[in-house]
Amino acid sequence: MLHFRKKNIKILLLGLFLTVPFHCLHAEPAAIAVIIDDIGYSYESGARVIKSELPITCSILPARPHSIKLARLAHQHGKEVMLHLPMQASKSKKLGHGALTTEMSKQEFIRTVDISIDAIPYARGVNNHMGSLLTSNQSYMEWLMQTIANRDENLFFIDSRTSAQTVAGDTALSYHIPSLHRDVFLDATANDHKFVRLQVKRLIKIAQQKGYALAIGHPHWSTISVLEEELSKLSDEEVQLVTVSELINIATTYRLSRPTKSSWHMYSSLMY
């Protein structure tokens, strides 16, 4: 009987070992990435983001007054560049140039996506601007991912998660497009330092729990100031701040390293 119990304890410990997060097993620090989007309207606010020493990824709206100039400036400063692609929301909101809507034919939709991607120099990925209606529609997301997949740039897609019903991220992965979704919104309104500070702490906590996390914010002076203040306190051993493309690679490695449910059930079933 004693021998039986020892054997069960060993099996239980093995099962627990297999479910320990990847970054804990290898003593890897948690990783976070920050996207600042809605860039393109104001040169000053966009340049403030770009000139930050943090490896912030800059997501730029198409055909805005300073979009091209800021995309080039971001590239010159070693910042990763994305297209912030406007999409129709559930509530009527002004979308501006490059907007994708339900009134478009498939041909118009694809052409608009291609024009918008071409409009942002050095774009390595795409995330949705608004889009609570469109990202919840499977057909339109199929059109979007088909277009992205057919490009030569090997773009990634980030689901901003403006709707709980979004299918955008899953659709991207079904087309073998590298993809993540937003974990935290940093700023609901401008100049709310306290809220941004709380959201940064939440971002770090999520990353420490699952190994990685992604935040999205806007080019407010308050947001960048709080990010620089809070993230400068962190050591690389505690949390590492990376670009979005680097975070996708980290997340992919983590997912591949996780044990399957069948492995856990195989060992846990022996305990009873």
C-alpha positions in Angstrom: 0.0 0.0 0.0 2.8 2.4 0.9 4.5 1.6 -2.4 1.3 2.4 -4.3 1.1 5.8 -2.6 4.7 6.7 -3.4 4.1 5.8 -7.0 1.0 8.0 -7.2 2.9 10.9 -5.6 5.6 10.6 -8.2 3.0 10.6 -11.0 1.3 13.6 -9.5 4.6 15.5 -9.3 5.3 14.6 -12.9 1.9 15.9 -14.0 2.4 19.1 -12.1 5.8 19.6 -13.7 4.4 19.2 -17.1 1.8 22.0 -16.5 4.4 24.5 -15.1 4.5 27.5 -17.5 7.3 27.4 -20.0 9.0 30.6 -18.8 9.1 29.3 -15.2 10.7 26.0 -16.2 13.5 27.8 -18.1 13.7 30.8 -15.8 12.9 33.0 -18.7 11.6 36.5 -17.9 8.0 37.4 -18.9 7.8 39.4 -22.1 5.5 42.3 -22.9 5.0 44.4 -26.0 3.3 47.8 -26.4 1.5 49.1 -29.5 0.8 52.8 -29.7 -1.8 53.3 -32.5 -3.9 56.1 -33.9 -0.6 57.7 -35.1 -0.8 60.0 -38.1 -2.9 63.0 -37.3 -0.4 64.9 -35.1 3.3 65.0 -36.0 4.3 66.1 -32.5 2.5 63.3 -30.6 3.7 60.7 -33.1 7.3 61.9 -32.9 7.1 61.8 -29.1 6.2 58.1 -29.3 8.9 57.4 -31.9 11.7 59.2 -30.0 11.0 57.3 -26.8 13.8 54.9 -25.9 11.3 52.2 -25.3 10.9 49.6 -28.1 7.3 50.7 -28.7 5.7 49.4 -31.9 4.0 52.2 -33.9 0.7 51.5 -35.6 -0.1 54.2 -38.2 -3.4 55.1 -39.8 -3.4 55.3 -43.6 -3.7 58.6 -45.5 -3.5 60.9 -42.5 -1.7 64.2 -42.7 1.6 62.9 -41.2 1.3 59.1 -41.8 4.1 58.6 -44.3 6.5 61.0 -42.6 6.0 59.4 -39.2 6.3 55.8 -40.7 9.7 56.8 -42.1 10.8 58.5 -38.9 9.8 55.4 -36.9 11.9 53.2 -39.2 14.9 55.6 -38.9 14.6 55.3 -35.1 14.5 51.6 -35.2 10.8 51.3 -34.3 8.6 48.6 -35.6 5.9 49.9 -37.9 2.3 48.6 -38.4 -0.7 49.6 -40.3 -3.7 50.7 -38.1 -6.5 49.6 -40.5 -9.9 51.3 -40.0 -12.9 49.0 -39.8 -16.6 49.5 -39.3 -17.8 49.6 -35.7 -21.2 48.4 -34.4 -22.0 52.0 -33.6 -21.8 54.7 -36.3 -18.3 56.3 -36.0 -16.3 58.4 -38.4 -13.6 56.1 -39.8 -11.8 58.3 -42.3 -9.6 57.2 -45.3 -9.0 53.5 -45.8 -12.0 52.3 -43.9 -13.4 48.8 -44.5 -17.2 48.6 -44.3 -20.0 46.1 -45.0 -21.2 48.1 -48.0 -18.1 47.1 -50.0 -17.9 44.4 -52.5 -15.2 41.8 -52.1 -13.2 43.5 -54.9 -13.5 46.9 -53.2 -12.6 45.4 -49.8 -9.4 43.7 -51.1 -8.4 46.8 -53.1 -8.8 49.0 -50.0 -6.7 46.7 -47.9 -3.9 46.6 -50.4 -3.9 50.4 -50.9 -3.8 50.9 -47.1 -0.9 48.5 -46.6 1.0 50.1 -49.5 0.4 53.6 -47.9 2.4 52.8 -44.8 6.2 52.4 -45.5 7.9 49.6 -43.6 4.7 48.1 -42.3 5.4 44.7 -40.8 1.9 44.0 -39.5 -1.7 45.1 -39.2 -4.1 45.8 -36.4 -7.7 46.9 -36.5 -8.8 50.5 -35.8 -12.3 50.2 -34.2 -14.0 47.4 -36.1 -16.3 45.9 -33.5 -18.8 45.0 -36.3 -16.4 43.9 -39.0 -14.1 41.8 -36.8 -17.2 39.8 -35.6 -18.1 38.8 -39.1 -16.4 35.7 -40.4 -16.9 36.5 -44.1 -15.2 39.8 -43.9 -12.4 38.5 -41.8 -11.8 35.8 -44.4 -11.5 38.5 -47.1 -9.0 40.4 -44.9 -6.8 37.4 -44.1 -6.9 36.2 -47.7 -5.6 39.6 -48.8 -2.9 39.7 -46.1 -1.8 36.1 -46.8 -1.4 36.9 -50.5 1.0 39.7 -49.8 4.8 39.2 -50.2 5.7 40.9 -46.9 4.8 38.1 -44.6 2.8 40.4 -42.4 1.4 39.6 -39.0 -2.0 40.5 -37.6 -2.9 41.8 -34.2 -6.5 41.6 -33.0 -7.2 44.8 -31.1 -10.2 43.0 -29.5 -12.7 45.8 -29.8 -15.5 43.2 -29.5 -15.9 40.2 -27.3 -17.3 38.4 -30.4 -14.2 38.9 -32.6 -13.1 36.2 -34.9 -10.2 38.1 -36.4 -7.4 36.4 -34.5 -8.6 32.9 -35.1 -9.2 33.6 -38.7 -5.7 35.0 -39.1 -4.2 31.8 -37.6 -6.3 29.6 -39.9 -4.5 31.4 -42.8 -1.1 30.8 -41.1 -0.7 34.5 -40.4 1.3 35.1 -37.2 -1.2 36.6 -34.8 -1.8 37.7 -31.2 -4.6 39.6 -29.5 -4.5 42.6 -27.2 -4.5 41.8 -23.5 -4.7 45.3 -22.0 -5.9 48.7 -23.2 -3.7 51.3 -21.6 -5.7 54.5 -21.8 -9.5 54.8 -21.9 -9.1 58.6 -22.0 -6.3 61.1 -22.3 -4.4 62.4 -19.3 -5.5 59.8 -16.9 -2.1 59.0 -15.4 -3.6 56.8 -12.6 -5.5 54.6 -15.0 -2.5 54.1 -17.3 -0.4 53.2 -14.2 -2.9 50.6 -13.1 -3.1 49.1 -16.6 0.7 48.8 -16.9 0.7 46.9 -13.6 -2.1 44.7 -14.9 -0.1 44.1 -18.1 2.9 42.9 -16.1 0.8 40.7 -14.0 -0.8 39.0 -17.0 2.7 38.5 -18.6 4.1 36.9 -15.4 1.1 34.5 -15.3 1.1 33.3 -18.9 4.6 34.3 -20.0 3.8 37.1 -22.3 1.2 39.9 -22.8 0.4 42.7 -25.3 -0.9 46.2 -24.6 -2.4 48.8 -26.9 -2.4 52.5 -26.1 -2.7 55.9 -27.9 -0.2 58.7 -28.5 -1.1 60.7 -25.5 1.7 62.5 -23.6 0.4 61.0 -20.4 0.5 57.4 -21.7 4.1 57.7 -22.9 5.3 59.4 -19.8 3.7 56.7 -17.5 5.1 53.9 -19.7 8.6 55.4 -19.6 8.4 55.9 -15.8 6.9 52.4 -14.9 8.9 50.3 -17.4 12.2 51.9 -16.6 11.8 50.4 -13.1 11.8 46.8 -14.4 14.9 44.7 -14.9 15.4 42.4 -17.9 15.4 39.5 -15.5 11.9 40.5 -14.3 10.1 41.5 -17.4 11.5 42.1 -20.9 10.0 44.7 -23.2 10.1 43.6 -26.9 8.6 44.4 -30.2 5.4 42.9 -31.4 7.1 40.6 -33.9 9.4 39.4 -31.1 6.5 38.8 -28.8 4.8 36.7 -31.5 7.9 34.5 -31.7 8.0 34.2 -27.9 4.3 33.3 -27.7 4.6 30.7 -30.5 7.5 29.1 -28.7 5.6 29.1 -25.5 2.5 27.5 -27.1 4.6 24.8 -28.8 6.2 24.0 -25.4 3.0 23.5 -23.5 2.0 19.9 -22.9 -1.2 18.7 -24.6 -4.3 17.9 -22.6 -3.8 14.3 -23.6 -0.4 14.1 -21.8 -1.9 15.5 -18.6 -4.9 13.2 -18.8 -2.7 10.3 -19.4 -0.8 10.8 -16.1 -3.7 12.1 -14.0 -5.9 9.1 -15.0 -3.3 6.8 -13.3 -3.8 8.5 -10.0 -7.3 7.1 -9.5 
